[in-house]
Every structure is written in structure tokens, then in C-alpha cells.
Amino acid sequence: MEKIIGIDIGGTKINFACVQRENIISEVISCKTPDTAEEILNSLCRGIFDLIEKYDAKGIGIATAGTVDLENSKVTGSTGNLPKGYEKLELKKVFTENFKLPVLIENDANAAAFAEFKAGNAKGHLNTLTVTLGTGIGGGIIVDGKLLKGKTGAAAEVGHIPMTYEKLRKCSCGSWDCWEAYASGTGYAINAKEIAQKIPPEKRQGILKNKVISELTTYDVIEGLKNNDFFSIKVHDVWEEYLSMGFASLINIFEPESIVLSGGMAKAVNYEALNSKIKERIVIAETKLIPAQFENNAGIIGAALLLLEKL
Amino acid sequence: MEKIIGIDIGGTKINFACVQRENIISEVISCKTPDTAEEILNSLCRGIFDLIEKYDAKGIGIATAGTVDLENSKVTGSTGNLPKGYEKLELKKVFTENFKLPVLIENDANAAAFAEFKAGNAKGHLNTLTVTLGTGIGGGIIVDGKLLKGKTGAAAEVGHIPMTYEKLRKCSCGSWDCWEAYASGTGYAINAKEIAQKIPPEKRQGILKNKVISELTTYDVIEGLKNNDFFSIKVHDVWEEYLSMGFASLINIFEPESIVLSGGMAKAVNYEALNSKIKERIVIAETKLIPAQFENNAGIIGAALLLLEKL
């Protein structure tokens, strides 16, 4: 099977590796994401050149933050914390010309979902979603064995399902009360602060004792769970209820064979408790929630597998 | 182009017609849905026999309430107000044997979405949804030109997106606070009653004057709109806000080219007001909401077109 260079471009770092089938056969080389679009292009070219030389790779698969066009050739927008001008880079064109190799670019959440579907814990599930619970909530959706891309490639924004009628909490996207605003790691901390504020200072016990509420973090609460802290249990339960709302929507809409949970906050999920909350909110048969297999390397592997499929 | 018998089986009536391309070329024959599964089968056989004789039709396409299996051969559940035992009928098997013609069965909301995509107001939109706003909320979803069916055929339950964290209103599905419980025709009337109850009796004006709140109907409010009744405008605005929540979810998830609105309540939609509410809640480019072309005959036409595609 051909060797492919897999690359994952995020807002804080860029990772490179050589992939064969679903296996990373090189070390994973990581560099801080440069501050300008031009430097990103230079870093990518150097990284690709080194790996091609060393492994005789036959293609380049790139997972990136942002929306990617339907032709898998370039980023078109929503690049968040990547530098200005990044969405103007003609990545496929430049790399094809420079390296004379096939190139494929895909959104990182989509690539991760494809990796889980093709070779991970959702292997063989023709209808499956991978939801990343981190600072935000991202998603990739497989329908009938293919990525759901939408009209221009911007589909699968599962983090932006509205949670309430009243406009109570602004989301990072500029809209109101998205799933991400309540059920991401960021949302978790806001939930915790809101719940804590409602407890009169003299009644604050456990992790809240002598705590400045505005300094309360998601980490504090997750730690509190280990000691059965009453407040932490409450906050966690509220979070799982919000999680259940979004997952119920996705299950009722897609009737998937599985939903794969990925990202830092996925590790805090009590699958049994969450599944039982979801069960109360769905109108169709139960869907398994399962942990991701690939986690940090999912983008690299998914992009490589997507390219392999096209070769 | 071949002639196809199109049939739509609902809880209150069964409609039959002969379809050529997307056109109904016969009268639409309608009968009350019988009370037992056996009588339904007999009615269907008689109706089909008559139409085949008269039009020399080359196939049978059936749209039905309930979930239909992936092979388009029989109903498997969720038949709501159809008689007990209906889901045990081997419709495709029976009709294939009796009439020696190809038979296809599809869920009615799916068939309607296919009709709009293939020949209606969403013609050529490879990613489009048709949402039926009636007593409940139903949906059919086209992804890359194909119906989204899910693991067993039960997907596209778009009426059951949760609207709120608190469990405030029971949905007909047994779950809590589904979109359908707030934004269907039934939900509209409940919203109206709840809003009215909060107004002190001595302050009730317009359509509320001397009205028994428990007798308030969706029809009353829609009528009130024509006279710019203040209470009616408020209820309608609340409804469109709830509508916008569900549509924003669907747009953020699917990035479709269009969403087609069908059903009795679709006629009450102010597209401009609704689109502007949705715009506030989406993170991707705007999606056109458009009225349906086929309405009552969408199931008949969609089932016929689905069969034609397979011939």
C-alpha cells in the first residue's frame, strides 16, 4: 500500500507524519503554527519535502481548520485563529506543482470522522458521526459511507444547534445559545460559574469553599468529581443533559450506527449516564456513543485515507 | 415515459392516481383509511387493479406513514394512527405477486422530499430538505441527490430536535420539548394558550376579549393576524422564533441549497420574517426557504418518481 504524507494544520500547531494504510510509520513532526500565511506555506513545503525524501511517499493529504471546497483543493473560510490570508492560499495547486504528487485537502473534523469510519472505532458504520468536544464542538458526518459536505463544503456545523428560545448566552460564532456555548469545555466552565453564583456564599462547600467564582475552571470541577464533590456532580449532570440534547438531535436526524466522541472533554463523559439521558430524548432506536480511536492523529490519518481512496 | 400508479397511505385517507413523469394524468381517487390492516390491503388491491386496467401502468409506487425498510419493501414501525397489524403487511411481496409489476414503498415525508428535489421547487438542488409543518413536523432529507435513510430507514425525524434544557412540554413522541411540540400547528395553539394565560383577564383585548382560553385555536390566531391583532402578532412571532431554531439547526448541519416548506402551517409563514430570524442563528451562508410545489400530491408523485428512477 502507498505511503502518504499526512498533515494536520491547526491554530496552534502543524503536525506532519508519513502514513501507510491507517498506520503512522514515521515519527509525528510538530511545529508551532507560524504567524503569517506565507510562513505557513514555507513550513508546509519544508515539512513535506523532508518526509517525501525520507519515505518515498506517493501523495499528500492535508487536514486543516476551516471550510474546504468540494474539490478538496483549498480552504475557503471559517479559519478561526489561523492567520489572515491563509484562506487565500491555493494549497493543492502549489503542492501539486512543487511536488508532482496528488494532493487532497479536507476540513480537520471531516478528516477525523473519515478516519474513525474507515479504520477506527466506527469502522464499517456507513452512517456515523464523529463529534469533537473540546474548547468548541466540531463534527464530521458520514452518510452512506461518504462525507456530508453540503452545498459548498461548510456542512456539519453540529456545534451550532440552538439550545433555547431565550437569547441567554452568546456563542463564539456570534449567534445565541449554540450547543457549543453550553456543552463544550468552555461552556462547561460557564455553566459551573452560573450554578455557583446561585449558591449563597455562606453555603458554598467542597471545591467552592473560599473559591473566587470567576476563577472556577472546568479542570476544578472535573477534579472535584473524583472526591464526589456535590457541586461538581451537579455541574457535570447539567453538562451531560446539554450533551444529550445535541446528541438526541443528531440521532433523530441521522439514525446513525454510532456517534464517536473525540477531544479533551470526551474523556470526562460517563457513557452510561449520557446514554440514559439521550434515550429519554430520542424517537428512534438507540445509537451507540463510542470513544474515538485516533484522537490527536485523526486528522493526519483521515486526510491520508481520503487521498488513498481517490488514488 | 412509463406510467406508474402512485399511492399515498395516511392515517385518515388513502389516495391513488396514475403518474407519468411528475404529472398526475388521472383523477386522484381518495378513500377513507379502513379500520383494519386486512381491509387496507383489500382497498389497495382494488384501487391498484382499477388503475392498472385503465392506464396500462408499469409499476406501483407507494408513499406511506411510518418507517420503511432500506429495501423499500415494507413498513417496519412508527405507523402512528394506522391500524394495528399494518406494519406486518408484506406490501411489496403481495403486490409484486398479484400484479407482476415492480413495486417500491417509501415513507411519505421522504417521498415528498424526493418529489420536490426531482421535479418541484428544489429541482436540481443536490442537498435539500422538505419539512412538513402540520399537526406535527415531518421531514425528508436529500444528501448528494439521495434520500438520507439512516441505519434502518428511520432517519430524518427532524420534528424531534429538543428546544430547551428544562423539561417543560411533553411531545406526542413521549419525549420532552421537541421542535414539533412548539412549532407544529398543535404547538402553535399551545403557545397561544400559554401566552394568553399570562395576560390578566381584564387586560385581554382583540381576539382574546371574552374568549375562553382553553378554546383558543391556531385558526383563531391566524385569523387575528389579518386584523393586526396585537396578541396574534405576538403568538406568531414566538412561533417563527421556534421555527428559526429548528431551521438553523438543519442549515448548520446540512448546508443545503434549499429547505422546502410544506403542510398546512407553511401557508402561515412570513418567509421574510422567518429568514431574518434564521440568519441570526446560522454560522454558514444563508439558505433559501421556499414553498413546496406539490403539497397534497407530493407523496404520490415522489413514490412514482422513486420507482421510475429504479426501473
Interface residues (C-beta under 8 A of the other chain):
Chain A: S78 N127 I141 V143 D144 K146 L148 K149 G150 K151 T152 G153 A154 A155 A156 E157 V158 H160 I161 P162 M163 T164 Y165 C173 G174 S175 W176 C178 Y182 V238 E241 Y242 M245 A248 S249 L250 N252 I253 F254 E255 P256 E257 E280 R281 I282 V283 I284 A285 T287
Chain B: S78 N127 I141 V143 D144 K146 L148 K149 G150 K151 T152 G153 A154 A155 A156 E157 V158 H160 I161 P162 M163 T164 Y165 C173 G174 S175 W176 C178 Y182 V238 E241 Y242 M245 A248 S249 L250 N252 I253 F254 E255 P256 E257 E280 R281 I282 V283 I284 A285 T287
